[in-house]
Structure formats: structure tokens, C-alpha cells
Amino acid sequence: MRVRTGNYPGVTVEKRVGRTQWSGRNIELIDLPGTYSLSPKSPDEMVAVQVLTGCCDEPKPDLIVCICNASALERNLYLASQVLEVDCPVILCLNMWDAAVHAGIQIDTESLSRELGVRVVATSATLRAGMSELKAAVVESLAASEAVAESTSLQTHPNPTRILSGPVSTEIDRLEELLSTLGIPAARRSPFLVTRSLLDPAGSVECLLTHEAGPAYREALEESRKLLAAGGDEIPGVEARQRYRYISHLLSRVQTRSRAPSASLTDRIDAVLTHRVFGSLICLAILMFVFSTIYWFSQPVSEGVEGILGWISSQITHSMAPGPLRSLLTEGIVAGVGSVLVFLPQICLLFLFIGLLEDCGYMARAAFMMDRLMGLLGLSGRSFLPLMSSFACAVPGVMATRVIDDRRDRFVTILIAPLMSCSARLPVYVLMIGAFIPDTHLLGGWLPLRAVVLFAMSTLGLFVAIPVALILRNTLLSGEASPFLLELPDYHLPSIRVVLLRVWESGMSFVVRAGTLIFATSVLVWAAGSFPGNHAQQYALTSQIETLQAKDEEINEAEMAALSAKLNLQNSQLLEQSLLGQTGVAIEPLVKPLGWDWRIGVGVIASFPAREVVIATMGTIYSLGGDVDAENNGLRDTLKDATWPDGTPVFSIPVAISIMVFFALCAQCVSTLMVIRRETNSWRWPVFSFVYMTVLAYIGAFLSYQIGMRL
């Protein structure tokens, strides 16, 4: 569906709304964040509770469609049993029905519907089966709810299901009566919210109600919990026992198996892919394949994009006289935005592989295997998924940490997520690798050395993040490790439609976000590199050269060489006199131990708003015009020819590695820092992130250069 995406009020949890029409009725579908239960601790889980109950700013829905995995109904009915306690009509959707049939599971949907008192619909979403039945059930349920509301003048579904019984139920009634006497509005003291405040100590709902009702309700909660514990109903274990007892009794009447469970194809595959030794090796091999493929197959497409951008730049050059406007268009706008578009094929391939790995079920296995390592650092496997997302872009990776309910785990993951080598670093890697890493092959010609270096730079941040997380977890963010819960889906063929749609949305989002930053930054870099300074002689020399080139008669090579030498000297002098050049010269003593000259320092400074800008910045610094990108031979040759005042080359393999290591570890992304500020609600953490990553990057670049020169 075409959906509208935004954020819920007051939080950064994503809100996706789709509008459609079924049987002549306008339907608005709201996709809530995925969750295993309605025991809210993380922001995502609390948003689900707020929307379903209407206890905050969001309007209460007219109908809830609760989707369960039919092949794992016992586990999935836990969430459904909580949803049934919400004062709202419910449709239970048993998805993956084909997987249940294949496993020999028979479910009597009519009996299940009678037992639960709700509509039950079987679907197989990947096969598009059951969709019409589900739509019809939604329309019929909405019509029935409206009819009941009109006839009774009451809200529909006035008596929600109550699965919890005994002393727990008694305490819930007592607390609800207390809230009523305290004058709490009915929407804030529903049986569901009271239940969650009792059974989720220090949870989000308890904080909400105690803020409304004050110390009296907090004391009543503590008293209720002590009474339950004295009777053997300790919290929170009592809820799981009662719910699973109810679910087990229910399934014994509505579910049967035609054959005993046996090892499935997924189990047999997992025996290899999640093996303690072979699984890790296979995971590394898959990552190596991904990065090798990105390097090999994106090059022809990048060359095509480069040709288009070169044509646009040439058209501007031929249609305008030399001057500041032409310089801005070619060296600022086209060069800046074009530098990102050239690398869009690599970025889209990266999103494609991530989408395929997620959709086929392997990404969850990678998280499962990483949980063993994360546990040693005090983190859980939950942190692996945001970190993997950060390989595409740290912005969604940081936002994905909202599913981590433990505050310490969440903050540690936020602080190490920018260390993952996001797609914006690819231009730097490709430029340095293409220009300075020898085009040789290893393993008998099967493995390109350049692919190995790309893989090493792309995974460097991941390995550095391990000790960083360990240090943070034992110092600033120390505490007990949180438990880890993750569902491993069955392996299946990825949906090409879903994956390609994800690639399209992610690619376009990247272009729009990066393009805006790069446009503004390129203009600023161009201005800083052009002013102050008198460019009259520069434009006059450029005009003379273009006039000679445009003549039909044979060009005077000597005259052309003399004019080009004068222009190059003029460009160099103007750049060094500019604000950008003055800044670079000022910081040269600081970056010289890294093997850098002032021009490299300028490139690093100018690329702070977005790492993607560095290629356009280098093109502007070296006065190469708007047709410059990382694949451009002119830029590579210019970098190779760059020298120090004594004539020694500036760039070498150690210098190239130093630059790549710096960009792999530094915090050169304003967008990421702003998202960290939003997610942590404090300036302390983005400032800390910038400082520690910059120091880490400087040390890494220093060691890379100094060791490289000695080797």
C-alpha cells in the first residue's frame, strides 16, 4: 500500500497509516510497532498500548486486527490474550496458515472463534490467500460495532475478556475502584491499564497511572503485590503461568496434529548456519560476498551515472561564460549532488542484500549467534539488529534501538551504532582504494585485494565497537545484562516485491536526505574555497583556454600549456588565500602526524555535515570542476600527483589507509548526532559521541600511518 509515515506525538516511534476502500467503506489502517506482548517497557510497546486503549493523545481504534503465526499458536496467543482484554472489538488473523498445514497442524477456527468470542480468519500473506475473507471480516465487524453502539448508546465491546483469575483478579478490581474514588477519568483506569500497572513493576503504565493518581495509588500497588506474593502469586511470573495455562487448555480443544513434530527443513539448515564454529565462518563469508558483489557489479552502473553527470556539467560549461555562477553550478551543485548519485548503485545493492537477508530469515539467526558475543559485553542480541541497520545508515540504526527496553543496553547501542560503516563512507573507500590500492588478486586470482580492503574498512567499526561497548558497559553505563527474546522465523524465499520496494524507499530516502545536506554544504564549501579573493584573472585565463579549445584550427600546444600552468597557479593561490584554505593551513600541524597536508584537513572539515560531501569537497579543493567523483581518473591522478613543498608525494598507501581509518571511526555526520540528541533527549550524549569518536579516529589514523610507513 501507499502509506503516510510520521511520528506519534511526543515520541520518535514511527507511525505508518494507509487509507483504502473495502466494499464501499473508507478504511484507515494503522500499523503498530511489532511487539511480543502488551507489557510496555520500551517506547514502541508503550505506543501500542496508548493507541489501543486511547489513554493518551491518540484516538482509540474502532477495530483491532491481531495477527498470529498459525504454526506457533501457543506462543503467539500470549499477545492475543492481552489484546482481548482491551475494551475494543478484535479480529484474530491466523497468518502463515500454509506453514501450519505443512507441519501437520489442524486448527478448528470456528471452535476457536466461539471460545474467544471474536472473528477468526486464516490467511497466508505470502501466497495472498485469505485476503478477501479478512477484508470482509473487517467490514462486517465495523458494521456490527456501529449497530451495537447505536442501539445501546454505549461503546462497543463493553465487557472485555478477562483471562487472569483468582487473587490477581480481585486485586485488579480493588485498584480500579481506588482509581475511581481518586477521580481518574475512565479512559485512564480501564481494567487493562490497571492490570498492566499491577503486573509490570516500574513499567510505563505504572508510571502513567501513579503520575495521575499520586502516592496513594503507588502505595496500593505495593500492597497488592505483597499480598499476591504472600499467597504464592509472585509478580511477574503469575501472569505467564495463568496465561499459558489458559492457552494450553484452549488449544487442547481447538488444535490437533496429524503427525508428531519432526525436524523441519529450517531445523536442518539451522544445524549448520547457527553452528558455534561453522555458523560464524559462514556469516563472515556471506559478508565478504556482499561487499565483493557491491564492488564488482555496481561499477558499470556508476560509470553510466558518471557519464550523465559529466554531460550535464559540460552543457553548463559550454552555455555559460566563466564566472562565479558557473563555478557554483559545476563545482558546487553538480559536483556535490552528483557525487552521491554516482554511489547510489552501491547503496541500493547494500539495501538489497540487507533486505534479502532479513526477508529470508537469516538476519535473525545472525542476531542469535551474536547474542553469545554480546552477552560477554553486557548486551543482548537485540543490539545486533540496530547495528546491522547502521551499516546502511546510522540514522535508522539509532532509531531502531527503541525496541531495546533496558536503558543501559539502549544507550550503549546508540553510542556504538555510528561506528558501523554506513553507506555514506563508501565514496571515501572507493576513491582511496581505486587510486592507491594495487589491483592485484589473492587466492590464485579469485579474491581481489581491493575487495579485501573494502571488506576490512567496512567491518573495522564493528570490531572496534566491541571493546568500546565493553568499556561503556563497565563505566558510564554499568549494570546487569538484560534477558534476550527473539523469534527465529522459518526460512523461506524472500518476497522480491517487498525487498525491491524497501530498496526503492531506502534509496530515495537516502538521496533526498543526503541531497539536501550536500546541496547546502557544497555551496558553503564553494563559498569558503572561493572567498576572499579576486577571481578576475582566473576567469580571464579560463575564458582564453576555452576560446582556444573552441576554434576549429589546430590548437597551439605550447600556448595552451602556458595558459594552463598560469591557471593552475592562480587556482592554487586563490584556494590557499580563501577561508577554507586558511583553516586548512592552520590545522596542518595537527594532521601532519597522520600523513595529511592542509588540503586533506580541509576535506575532513568540509565533510562534517555529511561524509558523502568529501568527494565533492576534494574536487573543489583541487579545482577539477563538476565532473569529479570517486571513479574519476582525473581526481585520482591529481591525488597521485599532489606533493609537499619539498616535492615528495602527499598520498601513498599508508596515507590512503589513514584517511579510510579516520572516516571509518569518526563522527562525521550531523544527522546522526541530531538523532542521538532526539533519542536520548539530551545534548550530553551526542557531544560525548562526537568527542570520543573523533579521538578514536585520530588515534586509529595516526597508528595506521606511522606503522604503515615503517612497514
Rosetta blueprint (number, residue, H / E / L):
1 M L
2 R L
3 V E
4 R E
5 T E
6 G E
7 N E
8 Y L
9 P L
10 G L
11 V L
12 T L
13 V L
14 E E
15 K E
16 R E
17 V E
18 G E
19 R E
20 T E
21 Q E
22 W E
23 S L
24 G L
25 R E
26 N E
27 I E
28 E E
29 L E
30 I E
31 D E
32 L L
33 P L
34 G L
35 T L
36 Y L
37 S L
38 L L
39 S L
40 P L
41 K L
42 S L
43 P H
44 D H
45 E H
46 M H
47 V H
48 A H
49 V H
50 Q H
51 V H
52 L H
53 T H
54 G L
55 C L
56 C L
57 D L
58 E L
59 P L
60 K L
61 P L
62 D L
63 L L
64 I E
65 V E
66 C E
67 I E
68 C E
69 N E
70 A H
71 S H
72 A H
73 L H
74 E H
75 R H
76 N H
77 L H
78 Y H
79 L H
80 A H
81 S H
82 Q H
83 V H
84 L L
85 E L
86 V L
87 D L
88 C L
89 P L
90 V E
91 I E
92 L E
93 C E
94 L E
95 N E
96 M L
97 W H
98 D H
99 A H
100 A H
101 V H
102 H H
103 A L
104 G L
105 I E
106 Q E
107 I E
108 D L
109 T H
110 E H
111 S H
112 L H
113 S H
114 R H
115 E H
116 L H
117 G L
118 V L
119 R E
120 V E
121 V E
122 A E
123 T L
124 S E
125 A H
126 T H
127 L H
128 R L
129 A E
130 G L
131 M H
132 S H
133 E H
134 L H
135 K H
136 A H
137 A H
138 V H
139 V H
140 E H
141 S H
142 L H
143 A H
144 A H
145 S H
146 E H
147 A H
148 V H
149 A H
150 E H
151 S H
152 T H
153 S L
154 L L
155 Q L
156 T L
157 H L
158 P L
159 N L
160 P L
161 T L
162 R L
163 I L
164 L L
165 S L
166 G L
167 P H
168 V H
169 S H
170 T H
171 E H
172 I H
173 D H
174 R H
175 L H
176 E H
177 E H
178 L H
179 L H
180 S H
181 T H
182 L L
183 G L
184 I L
185 P L
186 A H
187 A H
188 R H
189 R L
190 S L
191 P H
192 F H
193 L H
194 V H
195 T H
196 R H
197 S H
198 L H
199 L H
200 D L
201 P L
202 A L
203 G L
204 S H
205 V H
206 E H
207 C H
208 L H
209 L H
210 T H
211 H H
212 E H
213 A H
214 G L
215 P H
216 A H
217 Y H
218 R H
219 E H
220 A H
221 L H
222 E H
223 E H
224 S H
225 R H
226 K H
227 L H
228 L H
229 A H
230 A H
231 G L
232 G L
233 D L
234 E L
235 I L
236 P L
237 G H
238 V H
239 E H
240 A H
241 R H
242 Q H
243 R H
244 Y H
245 R H
246 Y H
247 I H
248 S H
249 H H
250 L H
251 L H
252 S H
253 R H
254 V H
255 Q E
256 T E
257 R E
258 S L
259 R L
260 A L
261 P L
262 S L
263 A L
264 S L
265 L H
266 T H
267 D H
268 R H
269 I H
270 D H
271 A H
272 V H
273 L H
274 T L
275 H L
276 R L
277 V L
278 F H
279 G H
280 S H
281 L H
282 I H
283 C H
284 L H
285 A H
286 I H
287 L H
288 M H
289 F H
290 V H
291 F H
292 S H
293 T H
294 I H
295 Y H
296 W H
297 F H
298 S L
299 Q H
300 P H
301 V H
302 S H
303 E H
304 G H
305 V H
306 E H
307 G H
308 I H
309 L H
310 G H
311 W H
312 I H
313 S H
314 S H
315 Q H
316 I H
317 T H
318 H H
319 S H
320 M L
321 A L
322 P L
323 G L
324 P H
325 L H
326 R H
327 S H
328 L H
329 L H
330 T H
331 E H
332 G H
333 I H
334 V H
335 A H
336 G H
337 V H
338 G H
339 S H
340 V H
341 L H
342 V H
343 F L
344 L H
345 P H
346 Q H
347 I H
348 C H
349 L H
350 L H
351 F H
352 L H
353 F H
354 I H
355 G H
356 L H
357 L H
358 E H
359 D H
360 C H
361 G L
362 Y H
363 M H
364 A H
365 R H
366 A H
367 A H
368 F H
369 M H
370 M H
371 D H
372 R H
373 L H
374 M H
375 G H
376 L H
377 L L
378 G L
379 L L
380 S L
381 G H
382 R H
383 S H
384 F H
385 L H
386 P H
387 L H
388 M H
389 S H
390 S H
391 F L
392 A L
393 C L
394 A H
395 V H
396 P H
397 G H
398 V H
399 M H
400 A H
401 T H
402 R H
403 V H
404 I L
405 D L
406 D L
407 R H
408 R H
409 D H
410 R H
411 F H
412 V H
413 T H
414 I H
415 L H
416 I H
417 A H
418 P H
419 L H
420 M L
421 S L
422 C L
423 S H
424 A H
425 R H
426 L H
427 P H
428 V H
429 Y H
430 V H
431 L H
432 M H
433 I H
434 G H
435 A H
436 F H
437 I L
438 P L
439 D L
440 T L
441 H E
442 L E
443 L L
444 G L
445 G L
446 W L
447 L E
448 P E
449 L H
450 R H
451 A H
452 V H
453 V H
454 L H
455 F H
456 A H
457 M H
458 S H
459 T H
460 L H
461 G H
462 L H
463 F H
464 V H
465 A H
466 I H
467 P H
468 V H
469 A H
470 L H
471 I H
472 L H
473 R H
474 N H
475 T L
476 L L
477 L L
478 S L
479 G L
480 E L
481 A L
482 S L
483 P L
484 F L
485 L L
486 L L
487 E L
488 L L
489 P L
490 D L
491 Y L
492 H L
493 L L
494 P L
495 S L
496 I H
497 R H
498 V H
499 V H
500 L H
501 L H
502 R H
503 V H
504 W H
505 E H
506 S H
507 G H
508 M H
509 S H
510 F H
511 V H
512 V H
513 R H
514 A H
515 G H
516 T H
517 L H
518 I H
519 F H
520 A H
521 T H
522 S H
523 V H
524 L H
525 V H
526 W H
527 A H
528 A H
529 G H
530 S H
531 F L
532 P L
533 G L
534 N L
535 H L
536 A H
537 Q H
538 Q H
539 Y H
540 A H
541 L H
542 T H
543 S H
544 Q H
545 I H
546 E H
547 T H
548 L H
549 Q H
550 A H
551 K L
552 D L
553 E L
554 E L
555 I L
556 N L
557 E H
558 A H
559 E H
560 M H
561 A H
562 A H
563 L H
564 S H
565 A H
566 K H
567 L H
568 N H
569 L H
570 Q H
571 N H
572 S H
573 Q H
574 L H
575 L H
576 E H
577 Q H
578 S L
579 L H
580 L H
581 G H
582 Q H
583 T H
584 G H
585 V H
586 A H
587 I H
588 E H
589 P H
590 L H
591 V H
592 K H
593 P H
594 L H
595 G L
596 W L
597 D L
598 W H
599 R H
600 I H
601 G H
602 V H
603 G H
604 V H
605 I H
606 A H
607 S L
608 F L
609 P L
610 A E
611 R H
612 E H
613 V H
614 V H
615 I H
616 A H
617 T H
618 M H
619 G H
620 T H
621 I H
622 Y L
623 S L
624 L L
625 G L
626 G L
627 D L
628 V L
629 D L
630 A L
631 E L
632 N L
633 N H
634 G H
635 L H
636 R H
637 D H
638 T H
639 L H
640 K H
641 D H
642 A L
643 T E
644 W L
645 P L
646 D L
647 G L
648 T L
649 P E
650 V L
651 F L
652 S L
653 I H
654 P H
655 V H
656 A H
657 I H
658 S H
659 I H
660 M H
661 V H
662 F H
663 F H
664 A H
665 L H
666 C L
667 A L
668 Q L
669 C E
670 V H
671 S H
672 T H
673 L H
674 M H
675 V H
676 I H
677 R H
678 R H
679 E H
680 T H
681 N L
682 S L
683 W L
684 R H
685 W H
686 P H
687 V H
688 F H
689 S H
690 F H
691 V H
692 Y H
693 M H
694 T H
695 V H
696 L H
697 A H
698 Y H
699 I H
700 G H
701 A H
702 F H
703 L H
704 S H
705 Y H
706 Q H
707 I H
708 G H
709 M H
710 R H
711 L L
